[in-house]
Amino acid sequence: MSELPSDESEAIKADIEQARAELASTADALAAKLDVKAQAEKKVHEAGARVNRAYETAKTSTPPAVQRAWSKAEDAASPVLAKAAEDKKRTALIVGAVLVAALVVRRLTR
């Protein structure tokens, strides 16, 4: 078997490297399409961004009197939302404690 000239050998190596890069890119694209969780998170993020933009557009395009009322409503809702978040954590802790207690009782009665 005869050896290839240097430039031909380099050209073949370059073609192989390019084919590898294209294959890696294709594999990454396929993996991204199959990652349902990542796609769902992306859609949720996009929807949240659209809602925020619509909210800000609606808020700034209203008359000043409505903007003042909107601001007062946001200020009034702020403590309620903070309390709801706190209650959510507390509820999760209570549910977790009840489940642990139920598991312990079940274990002891066996």
N, C-alpha and C positions, 0 to 999 in steps of 0.2 A: 504494500500500500504506500502510495507516495504522499508526502507531506504537502499540505496546502500552502500557498504563498502567504506571507505575513499579513498583507492587507485583506486577503480573502478570509483568513482566520479571524481577524479583528472584526470584519463586517458580520461574520456569522455570530461571533460572541455578542456584538451589539444587538443583532436581531433577537438573540435568545434573551438578553436582558430586557429588551423592549417587550417581548412576548410575556415575560415573567411579570413585568410591571402592569401590563394590561390585564393579565389573569388575576393578579392581586386586587386590582381595582374592581374587576367584575365580581370577584368573590366578596369583597367588602360591600358592594352594592346589593348583592343577593342577601348577605347577612343582615343588612339594614332593612330590607323589605320583609324579612322573616321575623324581625324583632318587633312583635306586636306591642309589647309593653312600651318600648321606646316610641313607637308611632302614636300610641294612645296618649302618652305624656306630651308629645309634641303637639297633638291636636288640642289637648286641654290647655296647654300654654298659649297656643294661637287664639283659641276661643276667649281665654281670659284677657289677652291683649286687646282683642276686638271689643270686648265688653268695656274695658277701661277706656279705650279711645272713644267709644260711643258715649260713655258716661261723661267724660271730660268735654266732648263736643256739645252735648246737651246742656251741660252745666254752664259753659261759657257763652252759649248762644241765646240764653234766656234773658229777659229784661232784668235790670238791677234789683227790683223788688223781689222777684222770684229767686234771684241769686242769694239775697239776704235770707230769705225764708229757708232756702236749701241749706245754707251755712248753719242756720240755727238748728235745723233738723239733724244735720250731721253731728253737731256738738251735743245735742240731746241723745243721739243714738250711741255715741262713743262709749259712755259708761255701761250701757246695756250690752253692747257687743263684748266689752272686756269681761263683764260678769258672765256672759254666756260661754266665753272661752274658758274661764276659770271653772265654771260648773261642769263643762265637758270633761276637763281633766279630773275633777273630783269624782264625777260619775264613773269614769273609766277606772279610777283607783278602787272605788267601792265594788264595782263589778268584778274586777280582778281579785280582790280580797275574798269575795263571796265564792268565786270559782275555786280558789286555793282552799278555802275552808271546806267546800263540798268534796274536793279531792281527798283531803286529809280524813274527813269523816268516812268517806267510802273506803279508804285504805284501812282505817281502823276497824271497820265492821266486817271486813273480809277475813 
